[in-house]
């Protein structure tokens, strides 16, 4: 099987975000970058499928500036066989990204399954998998928790609102967006990390794929950080006094009762 995983490089969740001087984005100076956590479930699912199907290959693809190659090497260290870097602007929106990924996938000889994480943790848009599938005219299953595979189709269990689940069947080729809980992603071993540093990463530029900044649908401006949290208050006194003071504060200041 020819298995593909589309991943995104995002700021580490512990990184302190600062805005750019013109407030049209974030200041990327000094940020620690990681593979988006939902994409780790997608990588793991691809690797497990490969292990059950002799002769299969897993290729990871990432779209973005030069730094995203680091994320690709992380996936290679986890066990992926090949990597493709689609070089587009840092500011690319979901449609521009999806069109670039779809164009790169269409250049591949054969595509059986394309995995994504259900969403990236930086923008939380959850659109790129569906857009890529639409541009490739492929069925798409999102928020997938479990997938059963056969020679020409898949049966996926997906999460829906209200704690319910759906069972969906789709024929190959298919796009699957992984949800947390699908599996337990593996850690890359030190030998594999060293090997990944030497592996070749295929690269495409916008001109190679017939895409450009004209494909951008959304431009962001005027980013604002959330207001700083107000300091907490400590209510002193015995239980009765403290309870009375707390109720008063909840009524007059917090205005929740």
N, C-alpha and C positions, 0 to 999 in steps of 0.2 A: 504493500500500500504506500501511496505517496501522501504523507501526512504533513500538514503545515500548521504553524502556530504564529499568530500575529500578536506581538507584545508591545507594550508601551513603557518607556522609561519615565518615572515620576519622582518628585522629591520625596525623600524619606519622611515618614510621618512625624519624626522628632525634629525635623529641620524647622528653624525659625524663619518664617517667610517675611521678606521685605519687598516693598513695591519698587518698581523702576522709577527713575526721576520724573518721567512724564505720566506715571500712573496708568499706563496702557498695558501693564503686565507685571510680572514679578521680577525682582533682581535675582538673576541666576548665579551671581558671584558667591562662591563658597558653599553652594548647596550640595548635599550628599544625595546622589541619585540611586534609585533602586528599580528593579522590575516591579511593576504594579502587582500587588499581592494576588488579585484575582487571576492574573495571567500565569502565576505560578501553578495554579490548579490546572490551567489549560496545558501548560508544558508537561506536567506530571501525567495527565490523562493521555497525551500524545505518546509519551514514552512507554506507558503501560500497554497501550495498544500495539506499539511497535514490538514490544517484547513477546506479545502473543501471536504475532504474525511475522514469521521469518522472512527476511529480505525486505522488510519495510524500511523506509527512511523518514526521519523527522527533520523538517527544515523550519527554522524560525525566521520571522520577518519583522523588522521594526522600521517605522517611518519617522524621520526627524533629522535634526542636525547631527554633526559628526559624533557627538558624545554618546548617542544611542548605541554605538557599536559595543560599548561596555556592557549594556544590557544583553546584547546578542551573545557576547562571550560568556556571560553568566549562564544563559540557556545552553550554550555548547558544553559548558562545564557540568551541567546537570545531566547531559547525555544526548543532546540533539546532534545530528550529523552534519547539517549544513546551516548557513546563515546568509540572509540577504538584508542589506541596508538600503532603504529607499530614502534618498537624501532630499528632504523638503524643509521648509522654513519652520523655525521654532513656533511661529504663530499660526500654523496651519489648523484649520477647524476640522470638525469631524468629517464633513463631506470631502474636503480636499484630501484628508488622510485616507479615507475609504477609497476614493477614486485612484489614488496612488497605489494603495495595496492591491486593489483589484487589477490594475494594469500590470503590476509585477507578477501576480499569480497567473494571469492570462499568458504570460511569457513562458510559464512552466509547461513541460510536456504533458503532464497528467496530474490532476489534483483530485484526490479522493475525499479527504476531510480537511476542513480548515477550522482550527480552534481559536477562540478568543477568550479573555476573561469577560465576565458579564458587564463590567464597566471599569474605567480607570479611576483610581482614588483621588486624582487631582481635580478633574472637572466633574466626575460623576455623571457624565451625560448618558452613557449606555447606548450610544447610537452607532458606533463604528462597525460593529459586527453586522447589524441589520443592513446598513448602507452598503457595505462590501458585498453581502449576499445579493442584495437587489441589483447592484451593478454587474454582478456575475450571473444573474438569473438562477440563483441557487436557493433551495429551501434553507431556512434558518430556524434553529431552536435556541432560545435564550434561557438564562437562569436555570441551566441544566444541572441537576443534582446527581443523576445516574444515567448511564447510557449502556444499552445492550447492542452488540454489534453482530451483524451477519454479513454474508458476502456482498450483498447489494443494497442493504438498508440498515437503518438504526431505529431503535426504540428508546426514547428518552423520557425520563421523569423530570418534570420541571415544576418549579415553585410558582404559585400564583397567590393573589391576595387572600387574606382570611385564613391562612394556615392550610389551604387546600393544595392539591397537586394535580397536574395534567400528565397524561401519557400521550406522547406524540410519536408517530412513525413517519420517517422520511427516507426517501431513496438517495443513494450516493450519486454524485458528490453532494456534500452538505456542509453547512456552517453551524458550529456549535459554540455557544457562549457559556463558559463554566461559572457555576456558583460556588461559594464557599461551602465546604462539606462534601464536595464531589470526590475528594481523595485527600491524602496527606502528602504534600510535596516533599520530595527528597532534598537532601543537602548535597552540594557539589563536593567531591573529595579533592584533597590537595593535588594529587596527580592529575586529575581531570582539569582542575583550574590551570595548571601549568600547560597542559596540552592545548587548552582552549585559546591561550594567548597566541599560539602559533598557527591556528587554523585560519584559512583564507575566508574572508567575508566578501561575497559578491556584492557589488554596489551598482545602483541605478541612480541616475540623475533625472530631474524632471523631464529634460528633453528626450531621454531614452524611453520614457513612458507616455509621452504625449499629454502631460499635465503641466499646469502652470499656476501662478498666483491668481489668474483669472477664474480659477475653479473655487476660490475661496468665497463662501456664502456669508460668513459672519466675521465681523471685526469687532474686537472688544476695546473698550476705552473706559477711563475713569474708574479703575479698580479702587476699592476702599477696604481697609482692614476693619474687622469688627471692633466696636468700642471696647476699651479696657474694662475688665471686670471690677466692680466696686468691692472694696475691702469688706470682709465679713464682720459681723457684730457678735460679741459674746454677751450673753444675758447672765447677769450675776444674781445672787440671792438664793434663798431656799426654794424648794420645788414650787410652792404656791406662788411666791413672788415672781419667780422666773417665768412660770407659765402665764401669769397675767401680763407680764411685760412682753413676752413673746407674742401673745395674741394681739396686743396693742400694736406691735411693730408690723405684724402680718396684715393688720387692717389699715393702718395709716401710711406705712411706707411701701411695703411690698404690694399692698392692695390686692391680695389674693383671697381674702375673706371679708 
